[in-house]
């Protein structure tokens, strides 16, 4: 039963990330408000998903959640950069020049490098809060969420023409 609820909760979290992508076409004035509502909902659902799958003791939870919140704040900045990259790609992919392609590819690789640096930077902090088995589990959960979101985006993002 736990596996099914975790799977359905992951689906909800991923649906939230996909919804963020679908909001890219909203009007500029309402976009910021709508995006913040979606971001808040996704963050809450993600936290529920993590909580449901971590099996933290009370003392572990007390140590883990502040580190988690800090990590998520920094991860959100990286995700915002990725969102801006996707918006620029959406505006330019049909008539992509080599110059724009170079700029987008370089930014994509910087974003991925920063995502890895963030994981590495927070590893000691998570290890201080939790045993390595639970740190590994948390990183697996983050990776699963990222993989599903990446897959869903890959399905809908057209190739450069």
Contact map, one row per residue, 1 for C-alpha under 8 A:
11111000000000000000000000000000000000000000000000000000000000000000000000000000000000000000000000000000000000000000000000000000000000000000000000000000000000000
11111100000000000000000000000000000000000000000000000000000000000000000000000000000000000000000000000000000000000000000000000000000000000000000000000000000000000
11111110000000000000000000000000000000000000000000000000000000000000000000000000000000000000000000000000000000000000000000000000000000000000000000000000000000000
11111111000000000000000000000000000000000000000000000000000000000000000000000000000000000000000000000000000000000000000000000000000000000000000000000000000000000
11111111100000000000000000000000000000000000000000000000000000000000000000000000000000000000000000000000000000000000000000000000000000000000000000000000000000000
01111111110000000000000000000000000000000000000010011000000000000000000000000000000000000000000000000000000000000000000000000000000000000000000000000000000000000
00111111111000000000000000000000000000000000000000000000000000000000000000000000000000000000000000000000000000000000000000000000000000000000000000000000000000000
00011111111100000000000000000000000000000000000000000000000000000000000000000000000000000000000000000000000000000000000000000000000000000000000000000000000000000
00001111111110000000000000000000000000000000100110000000000000000000000000000000000000000000000000000000000000000000000000000000000000000000000000000000000000000
00000111111111000000000000000000000000000000010010000000000000000000000000000000000000000000000000000000000000000000000000000000000000000000000010000000000000000
00000011111111100000000000000000000000000000000000000000000000000000000000000000000000000000000000000000000000000000000000000000000000000000000000000000000000000
00000001111111110000000000000000000000000000100000000000000000000000000000000000000000000000000000000000000000000000000000000000000000000000000000000000000000000
00000000111111111000000000000000000000000100110010000000000000000000000000000000000000000000000000000000000000000000000000000000000000000000000010000000000000000
00000000011111111100000000000000000000000000000000000000000000000000000000000000000000000000000000000000000000000000000000000000000000000000000010011000000000000
00000000001111111110000000000000000000000000000000000000000000000000000000000000000000000000000000000000000000000000000000000000000000000000000000000000000000000
00000000000111111111000000000000000001101100000000000000000000000000000000000000000000000000000000000000000000000000000000000000000000000000000000000000000000000
00000000000011111111100000000000000000000100000000000000000000000000000000000000000000000000000000000000000000000000000000000000000000000000000000001000000000000
00000000000001111111110000000000000000000000000000000000000000000000000000000000000000000000000000000000000000000000000000000000000000000000000000001001100000000
00000000000000111111111000000000000001000000000000000000000000000000000000000000000000000000000000000000000000000000000000000000000000000000000000000000000000000
00000000000000011111111100000000001001100000000000000000000000000000000000000000000000000000000000000000000000000000000000000000000000000000000000000000000000000
00000000000000001111111100000000000000000000000000000000000000000000000000000000001000000000000000000000000000000000000000000000000000000000000000000000000000000
00000000000000000111111110000000000000000000000000000000000000000000000000000000000000000000000000000000000000000000000000000000000000000000000000000000000000000
00000000000000000011111111000010011000000000000000000000000000000000000000000000000000000000000000000000000000000000000000000000000000000000000000000000000000000
00000000000000000001111111000010000000000000000000000000000000000000000000000000000000100000000000000000000000000000000000000000000000000000000000000000000000000
00000000000000000000011111100000000000000000000000000000000000000000000000000000000000000000000000000000000000000000000000000000000000000000000000000000000000000
00000000000000000000001111110110000000000000000000000000000000000000000000000000000000000000000000000000000000000000000000000000000000000000000000000000000000000
00000000000000000000000011111110000000000000000000000000000000000000000000000000000000000000000000000000000000000000000000000000000000000000000000000000000000000
00000000000000000000000001111111000000000000000000000000000000000000000000000000000000000000000000000000000000000000000000000000000000000000000000000000000000000
00000000000000000000000000111111000000000000000000000000000000000000000000000000000000000000000000000000000000000000000000000000000000000000000000000000000000000
00000000000000000000000001111111110000000000000000000000000000000000000000000000000000000000000000000000000000000000000000000000000000000000000000000000000000000
00000000000000000000001101111111111000000000000000000000000000000000000000000000000000000000000000000000000000000000000000000000000000000000000000000000000000000
00000000000000000000000000011111111100000000000000000000000000000000000000000000000000000000000000000000000000000000000000000000000000000000000000000000000000000
00000000000000000000000000000111111110000000000000000000000000000000000000000000000000000000000000000000000000000000000000000000000000000000000000000000000000000
00000000000000000000001000000111111111000000000000000000000000000000000000000000000000000000000000000000000000000000000000000000000000000000000000000000000000000
00000000000000000001001000000011111111100000000000000000000000000000000000000000000000000000000000000000000000000000000000000000000000000000000000000000000000000
00000000000000000000000000000001111111110000000000000000000000000000000000000000000000000000000000000000000000000000000000000000000000000000000000000000000000000
00000000000000000000000000000000111111111000000000000000000000000000000000000000000000000000000000000000000000000000000000000000000000000000000000000000000000000
00000000000000010011000000000000011111111100000000000000000000000000000000000000000000000000000000000000000000000000000000000000000000000000000000000000000000000
00000000000000010001000000000000001111111110000000000000000000000000000000000000000000000000000000000000000000000000000000000000000000000000000000000000000000000
00000000000000000000000000000000000111111111000000000000000000000000000000000000000000000000000000000000000000000000000000000000000000000000000000000000000000000
00000000000000010000000000000000000011111111100000000000000000000000000000000000000000000000000000000000000000000000000000000000000000000000000000000000000000000
00000000000010011000000000000000000001111111110000000000000000000000000000000000000000000000000000000000000000000000000000000000000000000000000000000000000000000
00000000000000000000000000000000000000111111111000000000000000000000000000000000000000000000000000000000000000000000000000000000000000000000000000000000000000000
00000000000000000000000000000000000000011111111100000000000000000000000000000000000000000000000000000000000000000000000000000000000000000000000000000000000000000
00000000100110000000000000000000000000001111111110000000000000000000000000000000000000000000000000000000000000000000000000000000000000000000000000000000000000000
00000000010010000000000000000000000000000111111111000000000000000000000000000000000000000000000000000000000000000000000000000000000000000000000000000000000000000
00000000000000000000000000000000000000000011111111100000000000000000000000000000000000000000000000000000000000000000000000000000000000000000000000000000000000000
00000000100000000000000000000000000000000001111111110000000000000000000000000000000000000000000000000000000000000000000000000000000000000000000000000000000000000
00000100110010000000000000000000000000000000111111111000000000000000000000000000000000000000000000000000000000000000000000000000000000000000000000000000000000000
00000000000000000000000000000000000000000000011111111100000000000000000000000000000000000000000000000000000000000000000000000000000000000100100000000000000000000
00000000000000000000000000000000000000000000001111111111000000000000000000000000000000000000000000000000000000000000000000000000000000000000000000000000000000000
00000100000000000000000000000000000000000000000111111110000000000000000000000000000000000000000000000000000000000000000000000000000000000000000000000000000000000
00000100000000000000000000000000000000000000000011111110000000000000000000000000000000000000000000000000000000000000000000000000000000000000000000000000000000000
00000000000000000000000000000000000000000000000001111111000000000000000000000000000000000000000000000000000000000000000000000000000001001100000000000000000000000
00000000000000000000000000000000000000000000000000111111100000000000000000000000000000000000000000000000000000000000000000000000000000000000000000000000000000000
00000000000000000000000000000000000000000000000000100111111110000000000000000000000000000000000000000000000000000000000000000000000000000000000000000000000000000
00000000000000000000000000000000000000000000000000000011111110000000000000000000000000000000000000000000000000000000000000000000000000000000000000000000000000000
00000000000000000000000000000000000000000000000000000001111111000000000000000000000000000000000000000000000000000000000000000000000000000000000000000000000000000
00000000000000000000000000000000000000000000000000000001111111100000000000000000000000000000000000000000000000000000000000000000000000000000000000000000000000000
00000000000000000000000000000000000000000000000000000001111111110000000000000000000000000000000000000000000000000000000000000000110000000000000000000000000000000
00000000000000000000000000000000000000000000000000000001111111111000000000000000000000000000000000000000000000000000000000000000000000000000000000000000000000000
00000000000000000000000000000000000000000000000000000000011111111100000000000000000000000000000000000000000000000000000000000000000000000000000000000000000000000
00000000000000000000000000000000000000000000000000000000001111111110000000000000000000000000000000000000000000000000000000000000110000000000000000000000000000000
00000000000000000000000000000000000000000000000000000000000111111111000000000000000000000000000000000000000000000000000000000100110000000000000000000000000000000
00000000000000000000000000000000000000000000000000000000000011111111100000000000000000000000000000000000000000000000000000000000000000000000000000000000000000000
00000000000000000000000000000000000000000000000000000000000001111111110000000000000000000000000000000000000000000000000000000000000000000000000000000000000000000
00000000000000000000000000000000000000000000000000000000000000111111111000000000000000000000000000000000000000000000000000001100100000000000000000000000000000000
00000000000000000000000000000000000000000000000000000000000000011111111100000000000000000000000000000000000000000000000000000000000000000000000000000000000000000
00000000000000000000000000000000000000000000000000000000000000001111111110000000000000000000000000000000000000000000000000000000000000000000000000000000000000000
00000000000000000000000000000000000000000000000000000000000000000111111111000000000000000000000000000000000000000000000000000000000000000000000000000000000000000
00000000000000000000000000000000000000000000000000000000000000000011111111100000000000000000000000000000000000000000010001000000000000000000000000000000000000000
00000000000000000000000000000000000000000000000000000000000000000001111111110000000000000000000000000000000000000000000000000000000000000000000000000000000000000
00000000000000000000000000000000000000000000000000000000000000000000111111111000000000000000000000000000000000000000000000000000000000000000000000000000000000000
00000000000000000000000000000000000000000000000000000000000000000000011111111100000000000000000000000000000000000000010000000000000000000000000000000000000000000
00000000000000000000000000000000000000000000000000000000000000000000001111111110000000000000000000000000000000000010010000000000000000000000000000000000000000000
00000000000000000000000000000000000000000000000000000000000000000000000111111111000000000000000000000000000000000000000000000000000000000000000000000000000000000
00000000000000000000000000000000000000000000000000000000000000000000000011111111100000000000000000000000000000000000000000000000000000000000000000000000000000000
00000000000000000000000000000000000000000000000000000000000000000000000001111111110000000000000000000000000000100110000000000000000000000000000000000000000000000
00000000000000000000000000000000000000000000000000000000000000000000000000111111111000000000000000000000000000000000000000000000000000000000000000000000000000000
00000000000000000000000000000000000000000000000000000000000000000000000000011111111100000000000000000000000000000000000000000000000000000000000000000000000000000
00000000000000000000000000000000000000000000000000000000000000000000000000001111111110000000000000000000000000100000000000000000000000000000000000000000000000000
00000000000000000000000000000000000000000000000000000000000000000000000000000111111111000000000000000000000100100000000000000000000000000000000000000000000000000
00000000000000000000100000000000000000000000000000000000000000000000000000000011111111100000000000000000000000000000000000000000000000000000000000000000000000000
00000000000000000000000000000000000000000000000000000000000000000000000000000001111111110000000000000000000000000000000000000000000000000000000000000000000000000
00000000000000000000000000000000000000000000000000000000000000000000000000000000111111111000000000000001001100000000000000000000000000000000000000000000000000000
00000000000000000000000000000000000000000000000000000000000000000000000000000000011111111100000000000000000000000000000000000000000000000000000000000000000000000
00000000000000000000000100000000000000000000000000000000000000000000000000000000001111111110000000000000000000000000000000000000000000000000000000000000000000000
00000000000000000000000000000000000000000000000000000000000000000000000000000000000111111111000000000000000000000000000000000000000000000000000000000000000000000
00000000000000000000000000000000000000000000000000000000000000000000000000000000000011111111100000000001000000000000000000000000000000000000000000000000000000000
00000000000000000000000000000000000000000000000000000000000000000000000000000000000001111111100000000000000000000000000000000000000000000000000000000000000000000
00000000000000000000000000000000000000000000000000000000000000000000000000000000000000111111110000000000000000000000000000000000000000000000000000000000000000000
00000000000000000000000000000000000000000000000000000000000000000000000000000000000000011111111100010000000000000000000000000000000000000000000000000000000000000
00000000000000000000000000000000000000000000000000000000000000000000000000000000000000001111111100000000000000000000000000000000000000000000000000000000000001111
00000000000000000000000000000000000000000000000000000000000000000000000000000000000000000011111100000000000000000000000000000000000000000000000000000000000000011
00000000000000000000000000000000000000000000000000000000000000000000000000000000000000000001111110000000000000000000000000000000000000000000000000000000000000001
00000000000000000000000000000000000000000000000000000000000000000000000000000000000000000001111111011000000000000000000000000000000000000000000000000000000000011
00000000000000000000000000000000000000000000000000000000000000000000000000000000000000000000001111111000000000000000000000000000000000000000000000000000000000000
00000000000000000000000000000000000000000000000000000000000000000000000000000000000000000000000111111100000000000000000000000000000000000000000000000000000000000
00000000000000000000000000000000000000000000000000000000000000000000000000000000000000000000000011111110000000000000000000000000000000000000000000000000000000000
00000000000000000000000000000000000000000000000000000000000000000000000000000000000000000001000111111111000000000000000000000000000000000000000000000000000000000
00000000000000000000000000000000000000000000000000000000000000000000000000000000000000000000000111111111100000000000000000000000000000000000000000000000000000000
00000000000000000000000000000000000000000000000000000000000000000000000000000000000000000000000001111111110000000000000000000000000000000000000000000000000000000
00000000000000000000000000000000000000000000000000000000000000000000000000000000000000000000000000111111111000000000000000000000000000000000000000000000000000000
00000000000000000000000000000000000000000000000000000000000000000000000000000000000010001000000000011111111100000000000000000000000000000000000000000000000000000
00000000000000000000000000000000000000000000000000000000000000000000000000000000000000000000000000001111111110000000000000000000000000000000000000000000000000000
00000000000000000000000000000000000000000000000000000000000000000000000000000000000000000000000000000111111111000000000000000000000000000000000000000000000000000
00000000000000000000000000000000000000000000000000000000000000000000000000000000000010000000000000000011111111100000000000000000000000000000000000000000000000000
00000000000000000000000000000000000000000000000000000000000000000000000000000000010010000000000000000001111111110000000000000000000000000000000000000000000000000
00000000000000000000000000000000000000000000000000000000000000000000000000000000000000000000000000000000111111111000000000000000000000000000000000000000000000000
00000000000000000000000000000000000000000000000000000000000000000000000000000000000000000000000000000000011111111100000000000000000000000000000000000000000000000
00000000000000000000000000000000000000000000000000000000000000000000000000000100110000000000000000000000001111111110000000000000000000000000000000000000000000000
00000000000000000000000000000000000000000000000000000000000000000000000000000000000000000000000000000000000111111111000000000000000000000000000000000000000000000
00000000000000000000000000000000000000000000000000000000000000000000000000000000000000000000000000000000000011111111100000000000000000000000000000000000000000000
00000000000000000000000000000000000000000000000000000000000000000000000000000100000000000000000000000000000001111111110000000000000000000000000000000000000000000
00000000000000000000000000000000000000000000000000000000000000000000000000100100000000000000000000000000000000111111111000000000000000000000000000000000000000000
00000000000000000000000000000000000000000000000000000000000000000000000000000000000000000000000000000000000000011111111100000000000000000000000000000000000000000
00000000000000000000000000000000000000000000000000000000000000000000000000000000000000000000000000000000000000001111111110000000000000000000000000000000000000000
00000000000000000000000000000000000000000000000000000000000000000000001001100000000000000000000000000000000000000111111111000000000000000000000000000000000000000
00000000000000000000000000000000000000000000000000000000000000000000000000000000000000000000000000000000000000000011111111100000000000000000000000000000000000000
00000000000000000000000000000000000000000000000000000000000000000000000000000000000000000000000000000000000000000001111111110000000000000000000000000000000000000
00000000000000000000000000000000000000000000000000000000000000000000000000000000000000000000000000000000000000000000111111111000000000000000000000000000000000000
00000000000000000000000000000000000000000000000000000000000000000000001000000000000000000000000000000000000000000000011111111100000000000000000000000000000000000
00000000000000000000000000000000000000000000000000000000000000000000000000000000000000000000000000000000000000000000001111111110000000100000000000000000000000000
00000000000000000000000000000000000000000000000000000000000000000000000000000000000000000000000000000000000000000000000111111111000000000000000000000000000000000
00000000000000000000000000000000000000000000000000000000000000000010000000000000000000000000000000000000000000000000000011111111100000000000000000000000000000000
00000000000000000000000000000000000000000000000000000000000000010010000000000000000000000000000000000000000000000000000001111111110000100000000000000000000000000
00000000000000000000000000000000000000000000000000000000000000000000000000000000000000000000000000000000000000000000000000111111111100100000000000000000000000000
00000000000000000000000000000000000000000000000000000000000000000000000000000000000000000000000000000000000000000000000000011111111000000000000000000000000000000
00000000000000000000000000000000000000000000000000000000000100110010000000000000000000000000000000000000000000000000000000001111111000000000000000000000000000000
00000000000000000000000000000000000000000000000000000000000100110000000000000000000000000000000000000000000000000000000000000111111101100000000000000000000000000
00000000000000000000000000000000000000000000000000000000000000000000000000000000000000000000000000000000000000000000000000000011111111100000000000000000000000000
00000000000000000000000000000000000000000000000000000000000000000000000000000000000000000000000000000000000000000000000000000010011111110000000000000000000000000
00000000000000000000000000000000000000000000000000000000000000000000000000000000000000000000000000000000000000000000000000000000001111111000000000000000000000000
00000000000000000000000000000000000000000000000000000100000000000000000000000000000000000000000000000000000000000000000000000000011111111100000000000000000000000
00000000000000000000000000000000000000000000000000000000000000000000000000000000000000000000000000000000000000000000000000100110011111111110000000000000000000000
00000000000000000000000000000000000000000000000000000000000000000000000000000000000000000000000000000000000000000000000000000000000111111111000000000000000000000
00000000000000000000000000000000000000000000000000000100000000000000000000000000000000000000000000000000000000000000000000000000000011111111100000000000000000000
00000000000000000000000000000000000000000000000001000100000000000000000000000000000000000000000000000000000000000000000000000000000001111111110000000000000000000
00000000000000000000000000000000000000000000000000000000000000000000000000000000000000000000000000000000000000000000000000000000000000111111111000000000000000000
00000000000000000000000000000000000000000000000000000000000000000000000000000000000000000000000000000000000000000000000000000000000000011111111100000000000000000
00000000000000000000000000000000000000000000000001000000000000000000000000000000000000000000000000000000000000000000000000000000000000001111111110000000000000000
00000000000000000000000000000000000000000000000000000000000000000000000000000000000000000000000000000000000000000000000000000000000000000111111111000000000000000
00000000000000000000000000000000000000000000000000000000000000000000000000000000000000000000000000000000000000000000000000000000000000000011111111100000000000000
00000000000000000000000000000000000000000000000000000000000000000000000000000000000000000000000000000000000000000000000000000000000000000001111111110000000000000
00000000010011000000000000000000000000000000000000000000000000000000000000000000000000000000000000000000000000000000000000000000000000000000111111111000000000000
00000000000000000000000000000000000000000000000000000000000000000000000000000000000000000000000000000000000000000000000000000000000000000000011111111100000000000
00000000000000000000000000000000000000000000000000000000000000000000000000000000000000000000000000000000000000000000000000000000000000000000001111111110000000000
00000000000001000000000000000000000000000000000000000000000000000000000000000000000000000000000000000000000000000000000000000000000000000000000111111111000000000
00000000000001001100000000000000000000000000000000000000000000000000000000000000000000000000000000000000000000000000000000000000000000000000000011111111100000000
00000000000000000000000000000000000000000000000000000000000000000000000000000000000000000000000000000000000000000000000000000000000000000000000001111111110000000
00000000000000000000000000000000000000000000000000000000000000000000000000000000000000000000000000000000000000000000000000000000000000000000000000111111111000000
00000000000000000100000000000000000000000000000000000000000000000000000000000000000000000000000000000000000000000000000000000000000000000000000000011111111100000
00000000000000000100000000000000000000000000000000000000000000000000000000000000000000000000000000000000000000000000000000000000000000000000000000001111111110000
00000000000000000000000000000000000000000000000000000000000000000000000000000000000000000000000000000000000000000000000000000000000000000000000000000111111111000
00000000000000000000000000000000000000000000000000000000000000000000000000000000000000000000000000000000000000000000000000000000000000000000000000000011111111000
00000000000000000000000000000000000000000000000000000000000000000000000000000000000000000000000000000000000000000000000000000000000000000000000000000001111111000
00000000000000000000000000000000000000000000000000000000000000000000000000000000000000000000000000000000000000000000000000000000000000000000000000000000111111100
00000000000000000000000000000000000000000000000000000000000000000000000000000000000000000000100000000000000000000000000000000000000000000000000000000000011111110
00000000000000000000000000000000000000000000000000000000000000000000000000000000000000000000100000000000000000000000000000000000000000000000000000000000000011111
00000000000000000000000000000000000000000000000000000000000000000000000000000000000000000000110100000000000000000000000000000000000000000000000000000000000001111
00000000000000000000000000000000000000000000000000000000000000000000000000000000000000000000111100000000000000000000000000000000000000000000000000000000000000111
